[in-house]
Amino acid sequence: MRPTRIVLIDMSGAGNSLFPTGQLKNCVFTQATSRESEVLLHLLTHDMVIIVDSDFSQDLLALVQLIHATTPRKPIVAITSEPNSQQVVAAYRAGLSDYCFLPLEQNKLCDLLQSFCEKRRFFNKILQNISSTIASGKLLPAWIIHLSRCTILRFRKFQRACRRVRKEGPWHGVFNRIWKNRLQEQPGTTSQFKMNQKPEFTPDIVVSLSGGNGYPELNISSLGKLQVQFQNKKIDRWPSKKGRGIFAYIATSGRKIYRDVLMENFWPETAAESARNSLHVALHGLRRTFSRIDGRRDCILYRDECYYLNPDLNYFCDTHAFRQLYNEARTLENRQDIEAAIVKYRAAVELYRGDFMEEDLYEEWPTLERENLREKYFTILEVLSSQFMKTKNYSEAGRMCEQILSSDSCREDVHRKLMLCHYFSGQRDKALRQFQQCQRSMYEDLGVPPSRATVDLKEKIQAELFFI
């Protein structure tokens, strides 16, 4: 049986003495740096990723998010110093499977790796039993047939990637082609793992907040439930659920999307020829849906193996408008023009009517975009709440905090700010009840107590050490 291959990414030099050499004969360790191209190269051939960092840093979270976006089902274990509750939430959101604290004994590490090897050995044993049953001519249960089919399809997908490597050249070029649309960060974010290669083309679709001259021909609302209006007519009937998702993917991305990317996102476990046919059927249905309203122009165009919205259309997308308002407000804030930034921030809050594609919670493709936009929305609410507190508008500041906690009840910093809002509004009892709610949320969701800073704030409110 092939040994378990583990990628060891040591970001701080703290992992040199952790890993035993002879205690785990079924594990093969491969040392790797945190460079993006090297990480992506090892993900194709290894079974597990272990990241060692002396501190629970933002670079570690960015690396976890990169690996999870590329291979969502690959286990990722972090070995760091003990994180706080907010770091734990951020790590699990990024895709971390498990974590261990430093200092770490080798026995505990051996137990962790051994349990993973046993799970992998059990799965391989199932596959061997399937093969022997097929060879003997016996019938298989339906669930085993489904499992074997998925395994074969994933193997074929890997074969297609290998053929693409032989056809297109160096590894780094292939990774840039396959994962560029999946991993490319949105404007306004920074990360050491951002693609360094120059894109093959620049987005040629310009979106304005005003929608151009007059009312936009195509109006796309994806924050909350997806709503599309074309030539002032609402599209209620989509040709299929896949067709609806493909349109939303192309329209909200604001750039050209490779055909292979659409196939991998919407038909990940289907053979290439079948996925291509399904994509053509879905796009044909989309074109017919829009042509019934206006048959003069195609809404979705195809060129150089890419699909994109027709740039001649005057259209408005709330996702792009939200990002544009956010980036403009951050620029104004950096210039110390706080009043103008607040106007932009409040306009962005009005646009955010719900999470991105909230009806498609079980689809994989909107997940990263949803989390990215939600974090920007939380950042806006935090800035507005802080400004309202400075002007002693505690009711508005508290309303902003409550909007954050309605989506993420484990934000201790927001709980503390809301406690102060209640206290300075003359509602000391409500501030203490807010601490109890924070304590309950931390125990139920994370299994940890509130931090010392939150407890200290509660004690000061009890003793009325703040002056209103």
Secondary structure as GFF3:
##gff-version 3
##sequence-region A 1 468
A	DSSP	beta_strand	4	10	.	.	.	ID=ss1
A	DSSP	beta_strand	27	32	.	.	.	ID=ss2
A	DSSP	alpha_helix	36	43	.	.	.	ID=ss3
A	DSSP	beta_strand	48	52	.	.	.	ID=ss4
A	DSSP	alpha_helix	58	70	.	.	.	ID=ss5
A	DSSP	beta_strand	76	80	.	.	.	ID=ss6
A	DSSP	alpha_helix	85	94	.	.	.	ID=ss7
A	DSSP	beta_strand	98	101	.	.	.	ID=ss8
A	DSSP	alpha_helix	106	136	.	.	.	ID=ss9
A	DSSP	alpha_helix	142	168	.	.	.	ID=ss10
A	DSSP	alpha_helix	171	183	.	.	.	ID=ss11
A	DSSP	beta_strand	218	221	.	.	.	ID=ss12
A	DSSP	beta_strand	227	230	.	.	.	ID=ss13
A	DSSP	beta_strand	233	234	.	.	.	ID=ss14
A	DSSP	alpha_helix	241	253	.	.	.	ID=ss15
A	DSSP	beta_strand	257	258	.	.	.	ID=ss16
A	DSSP	alpha_helix	259	266	.	.	.	ID=ss17
A	DSSP	alpha_helix	272	291	.	.	.	ID=ss18
A	DSSP	beta_strand	300	303	.	.	.	ID=ss19
A	DSSP	beta_strand	306	309	.	.	.	ID=ss20
A	DSSP	beta_strand	315	317	.	.	.	ID=ss21
A	DSSP	alpha_helix	318	334	.	.	.	ID=ss22
A	DSSP	alpha_helix	338	351	.	.	.	ID=ss23
A	DSSP	alpha_helix	367	390	.	.	.	ID=ss24
A	DSSP	alpha_helix	394	407	.	.	.	ID=ss25
A	DSSP	alpha_helix	412	424	.	.	.	ID=ss26
A	DSSP	alpha_helix	428	445	.	.	.	ID=ss27
A	DSSP	alpha_helix	452	462	.	.	.	ID=ss28
###
